[in-house]
Every structure is written in structure tokens, then in C-alpha cells.
Amino acid sequence: MTTTPFEIHSIVRAKYGEAATRAAEGDRSTCCGSSCCSGEDEKDPITSDLYEAAQVQGIPAAAVLASLGCGNPTALASLAEGETVLDLGSGGGIDVLLSAQRVGPSGHVYGLDMTDEMLALARRNAEAAGATNVTFVKGQIEQIPLPDSSVDVIISNCVINLATDKMSVLREAFRVLKPGGRFAVSDVVVRGEVPAEVRRSMELWVGCIAGALEEQEFLRLLEESGFVRPSIEPTRIYRAEDAKAFLKDAGLDADAVASDIDGAFCSAFVRATKPTTS
């Protein structure tokens, strides 16, 4: 049975709404498996250990707990004082708040998210952090509610893989970037072929895996969207043992499938630039 884009958005919204509620209650969630898992003994190989303690000092605990990313785009993106930044799928606001510190009071950071619970949590976190140069906006990353050529940098943390129409996301990103603007996102990328049963698993889609783009396809879509100098830099390669928890939670035979995807998924930093002239 084919799952519609509306159904996928609904499932993702429910999953991340649950994660926001957990974070507000002081409980960490991850993007693994059939439910948002938590607990000190359940360490998600995708979302764990992405931020150094010194980096998140002064960031509200709820923003850190709500982070469901697969990388740290603010550590890799080059942000300058006074720039305008857009975070696609901003969640509890951790990357927005970290970016706001780097662009300073003369800059501004927008966080775009479609989940009411995450938006409410992010706004509380921004208030607690005393961040006055941030704005959280409700919307979908396939239809960004910002004007053409309005931002200098787009970041995102393990969100584009959840989109049902990646080309729309990339075209919208290109549209809102200023000439010379930078696309600098962390996401899960596929390296090679993936078994069909993994692609069919909605739970793994919501869990950051099944919707991931293949490496060369991602580069191609960036170029077709108008970007130049696209590149993909792997930051964390997932082994078969890392994948077993995801497969088991999705009701798949972990031992039979895990060996087929050993090293086939990785977190990566994806870069591209909007040309200065059309």
C-alpha cells in the first residue's frame, strides 16, 4: 500500500510532537525505531554525542533534549556576524540558538517547523536563553514561508530525508537564498543499494533512515535545483550493529538485513552554493 505525502507528514508530526513533549518533561527522545525511545542505556547511534558540552553551555536543557539531528551543522557551517540564517525543521531550537550566538545581535535566525509542540518548546527555549534575534515560523520545508533571496545561509539537521518531495525542498531553499548564499545541512545519506523492505518501512522513514537520498542522487538534485559546487562529506558511517536496533523495532529480520546495509548509511555534511548571478 502506498503511503501518501499527507499521511507521512501526519506520522512525522505525531512522532516529533511526542519528542517535544518528552523534552519539555526532561526526558530525551531519539529518532530510533517504532517509538521515541529514551533512557540512559538506549544510545541512538545517529543522534548521540553530536554537541560538545562547552558548545551547549547556556542553551536550555529542553533544547538539547529535543535534538533529533544526525550532525551539528552549526559547527561546520561558516556563519558570520550580521547574517540571516534559516534552519529547516528547527525542532526544539538548539541549532537556531547556536546560530543566533554566532550571527550576533545584528543577524537573525529563522526556525521553520510544522509541529506545534516543537514550535512552542522552541519559543520557550529562546525566551529562556534570552535570544532576541530569532523567529520561529510554522510551515513545511517544501513550501518555505519566506520571501525570495531573503537569507544568507540555510542549515538543517536530519530533516530533508523526511520530506516526501526532496526536489521541492531544494528548489525552495534555492529560492529563499540570496545570490551567493550557502546551503549547509547535516543529513543521512545512502551509499549504495538498500533492500526494498527497508525503503518500505514507514517506521524507519520517520526514524531518519528510509527516506534518505542516495549520495549521487543528492548531488544531482542540488545541481538541477540551480546550486553550484555541491559536495557531500561523511561525518559518521553506520555499521550493521548500529542498524540492528532500527530494523528490529520495525519488525524486520535484523540478522538477515543488517549485513546488507553495513556501511550503506552515513551522516554527512552537504554543502552547495547559490550562484551570484543567474
C-alpha positions as CSV (number, residue, x, y, z in Angstrom):
1,M,0.0,0.0,0.0
2,T,1.4,3.4,-1.0
3,T,1.6,6.0,1.8
4,T,0.5,9.5,0.8
5,P,2.5,12.6,1.5
6,F,-0.3,13.8,3.8
7,E,0.0,10.6,5.8
8,I,3.8,10.8,6.0
9,H,3.5,14.4,7.3
10,S,1.0,13.3,9.8
11,I,3.2,10.5,11.1
12,V,6.3,12.7,11.3
13,R,4.3,15.4,13.0
14,A,3.0,13.0,15.6
15,K,6.4,11.5,16.2
16,Y,8.1,14.8,16.7
17,G,5.3,16.2,18.8
18,E,5.8,13.3,21.2
19,A,9.5,14.1,21.2
20,A,8.8,17.7,22.1
21,T,6.5,16.6,25.0
22,R,9.2,14.3,26.3
23,A,11.9,17.0,26.1
24,A,9.6,19.5,27.9
25,E,9.3,16.9,30.7
26,G,13.1,16.5,30.9
27,D,13.3,13.2,29.0
28,R,15.5,12.7,26.0
29,S,13.9,11.2,22.8
30,T,15.7,9.7,19.8
31,C,14.6,9.1,16.3
32,C,15.0,5.3,16.5
33,G,12.6,2.6,16.0
34,S,8.8,2.3,16.3
35,S,8.6,4.8,19.2
36,C,10.6,7.6,20.6
37,C,12.9,5.7,22.8
38,S,14.5,7.1,25.9
39,G,16.7,6.2,28.8
40,E,20.4,6.3,29.6
41,D,21.0,2.7,28.3
42,E,19.4,3.3,24.9
43,K,22.1,5.3,23.0
44,D,21.0,6.1,19.4
45,P,24.0,5.8,17.0
46,I,22.5,8.6,14.9
47,T,21.5,11.3,17.4
48,S,24.0,10.8,20.3
49,D,27.1,12.8,21.1
50,L,26.7,15.5,18.4
51,Y,27.4,18.5,20.6
52,E,30.3,19.2,22.9
53,A,29.4,20.2,26.4
54,A,31.1,23.6,26.1
55,Q,29.2,24.4,23.0
56,V,25.8,23.9,24.5
57,Q,26.6,25.7,27.7
58,G,23.9,28.3,28.3
59,I,21.5,26.5,25.9
60,P,18.3,25.4,27.7
61,A,18.3,21.7,28.6
62,A,15.0,21.2,26.8
63,A,16.5,22.3,23.5
64,V,19.3,19.8,23.9
65,L,16.9,17.0,24.9
66,A,14.7,17.7,21.9
67,S,17.5,17.5,19.4
68,L,16.8,14.7,16.9
69,G,19.6,15.5,14.5
70,C,22.3,13.4,12.9
71,G,25.0,16.1,12.9
72,N,26.0,19.5,14.0
73,P,25.5,21.9,11.1
74,T,26.4,25.0,13.2
75,A,29.9,23.5,13.9
76,L,30.5,23.0,10.2
77,A,28.7,25.9,8.6
78,S,30.6,29.2,8.3
79,L,28.4,31.8,9.9
80,A,29.4,35.5,10.2
81,E,28.2,38.4,12.2
82,G,25.1,40.0,10.8
83,E,24.0,37.2,8.6
84,T,20.4,35.8,8.2
85,V,20.1,32.1,8.8
86,L,17.2,29.7,8.2
87,D,17.0,26.3,9.9
88,L,14.7,23.9,8.1
89,G,12.9,21.7,10.6
90,S,14.2,23.5,13.7
91,G,12.7,21.3,16.3
92,G,13.3,22.4,19.9
93,G,15.6,25.2,18.6
94,I,19.1,24.0,19.5
95,D,20.7,24.9,16.1
96,V,18.8,28.1,15.9
97,L,20.1,29.2,19.3
98,L,23.6,28.2,18.5
99,S,23.5,30.0,15.2
100,A,22.0,33.1,16.9
101,Q,25.1,33.3,19.1
102,R,27.3,33.4,16.0
103,V,25.5,35.9,13.9
104,G,25.1,38.2,16.8
105,P,22.5,41.0,17.5
106,S,22.9,42.4,14.0
107,G,22.0,39.0,12.5
108,H,18.8,37.0,12.6
109,V,17.9,33.3,12.6
110,Y,14.6,31.8,11.5
111,G,13.5,28.4,12.6
112,L,10.9,26.6,10.4
113,D,8.9,23.7,11.7
114,M,5.5,22.1,11.1
115,T,5.0,20.7,14.6
116,D,3.1,22.9,17.1
117,E,4.6,21.2,20.1
118,M,8.1,21.8,18.8
119,L,7.4,25.4,17.9
120,A,6.0,26.0,21.4
121,L,9.1,24.4,23.0
122,A,11.5,26.3,20.8
123,R,9.9,29.6,21.7
124,R,10.1,28.8,25.4
125,N,13.8,27.8,24.9
126,A,14.5,31.0,23.0
127,E,13.0,33.1,25.8
128,A,14.9,31.1,28.5
129,A,18.1,31.7,26.6
130,G,17.4,35.4,26.2
131,A,17.7,35.2,22.4
132,T,16.1,38.2,20.8
133,N,17.4,37.7,17.2
134,V,15.4,34.5,16.5
135,T,11.9,33.9,15.0
136,F,10.2,30.5,14.8
137,V,7.7,30.1,11.9
138,K,5.2,27.3,11.3
139,G,5.3,25.7,7.9
140,Q,6.6,22.9,5.7
141,I,10.1,22.8,4.2
142,E,8.5,22.0,0.8
143,Q,6.9,25.5,0.9
144,I,9.1,27.9,2.9
145,P,7.1,30.9,4.0
146,L,9.9,33.4,3.4
147,P,10.5,35.9,0.5
148,D,12.8,35.3,-2.4
149,S,16.5,36.0,-1.7
150,S,16.0,36.7,2.0
151,V,18.6,34.5,3.8
152,D,22.4,34.1,3.6
153,V,22.6,30.5,4.9
154,I,20.3,27.5,5.1
155,I,21.1,24.9,7.7
156,S,19.1,21.7,8.6
157,N,19.7,18.7,10.8
158,C,18.4,15.3,9.7
159,V,15.2,16.7,8.3
160,I,15.4,16.7,4.5
161,N,15.4,12.9,4.5
162,L,11.9,13.0,6.0
163,A,10.5,15.1,3.1
164,T,8.4,13.3,0.5
165,D,9.4,15.7,-2.2
166,K,13.1,16.5,-1.9
167,M,13.2,18.5,-5.2
168,S,10.6,20.9,-3.8
169,V,12.7,21.3,-0.7
170,L,15.9,22.1,-2.6
171,R,14.1,24.4,-5.1
172,E,12.6,26.3,-2.2
173,A,16.0,26.5,-0.4
174,F,17.5,27.9,-3.6
175,R,14.6,30.4,-3.9
176,V,15.0,32.0,-0.5
177,L,18.8,32.1,-0.5
178,K,20.4,35.3,-1.6
179,P,22.8,35.2,-4.6
180,G,26.0,33.7,-3.2
181,G,24.0,32.2,-0.3
182,R,25.2,28.8,1.2
183,F,23.3,25.6,1.7
184,A,25.0,23.7,4.6
185,V,23.0,20.9,6.1
186,S,23.6,17.7,8.0
187,D,21.5,14.7,6.8
188,V,21.5,10.9,6.5
189,V,22.8,9.8,3.1
190,V,22.6,6.4,1.4
191,R,25.8,4.9,-0.1
192,G,24.9,2.1,-2.5
193,E,21.7,0.0,-2.8
194,V,19.3,-0.6,0.1
195,P,17.0,-3.6,0.5
196,A,13.4,-2.8,-0.6
197,E,11.9,-3.9,2.7
198,V,13.9,-1.1,4.4
199,R,12.6,1.5,2.0
200,R,9.0,0.3,2.6
201,S,9.3,0.7,6.3
202,M,7.5,3.8,7.5
203,E,8.9,3.5,11.0
204,L,12.4,3.7,9.6
205,W,11.4,6.6,7.4
206,V,10.2,8.5,10.5
207,G,13.4,7.3,12.2
208,C,15.7,9.1,9.7
209,I,16.7,6.2,7.6
210,A,14.3,5.0,4.8
211,G,13.8,8.5,3.2
212,A,17.5,9.2,2.9
213,L,18.8,10.2,-0.6
214,E,21.5,8.2,-2.3
215,E,24.7,10.2,-2.4
216,Q,25.0,10.8,-6.1
217,E,21.2,11.5,-6.4
218,F,21.5,14.2,-3.7
219,L,24.3,15.9,-5.7
220,R,22.3,15.6,-8.9
221,L,19.2,17.2,-7.3
222,L,21.2,20.0,-5.9
223,E,22.6,20.8,-9.4
224,E,19.2,20.5,-11.0
225,S,17.8,22.9,-8.4
226,G,20.4,25.5,-9.5
227,F,23.1,25.1,-6.9
228,V,26.8,25.0,-7.8
229,R,29.7,23.2,-6.2
230,P,27.7,20.6,-4.3
231,S,29.6,18.3,-2.1
232,I,29.0,15.6,0.5
233,E,31.3,14.9,3.4
234,P,30.6,11.8,5.5
235,T,30.8,12.5,9.2
236,R,29.6,9.3,10.7
237,I,29.3,5.9,8.9
238,Y,26.8,3.4,10.4
239,R,27.8,-0.2,10.7
240,A,25.5,-3.3,10.7
241,E,25.4,-3.3,14.5
242,D,24.2,0.3,14.6
243,A,21.3,-0.6,12.2
244,K,20.1,-3.7,14.1
245,A,18.0,-1.7,16.6
246,F,16.2,0.2,13.8
247,L,15.5,-3.0,11.9
248,K,14.2,-4.9,14.9
249,D,11.9,-2.1,16.0
250,A,10.4,-2.0,12.5
251,G,9.6,-5.7,12.7
252,L,12.3,-6.8,10.2
253,D,14.7,-9.7,10.5
254,A,17.7,-7.8,11.8
255,D,20.2,-10.5,11.2
256,A,19.1,-11.1,7.7
257,V,19.1,-7.5,6.6
258,A,21.7,-5.7,8.7
259,S,24.6,-7.3,6.8
260,D,23.2,-5.9,3.5
261,I,23.4,-2.3,4.8
262,D,26.6,-2.4,6.7
263,G,28.2,1.0,5.8
264,A,25.4,1.9,3.4
265,F,24.1,4.8,5.5
266,C,26.1,7.7,6.9
267,S,25.5,11.1,8.4
268,A,27.0,13.7,6.1
269,F,27.6,17.4,5.8
270,V,26.0,18.5,2.5
271,R,27.2,21.8,1.0
272,A,26.2,23.8,-2.0
273,T,26.1,27.5,-3.1
274,K,23.6,29.6,-5.0
275,P,25.4,31.4,-7.9
276,T,25.9,35.1,-7.5
277,T,24.4,35.6,-11.0
278,S,21.7,33.7,-12.8
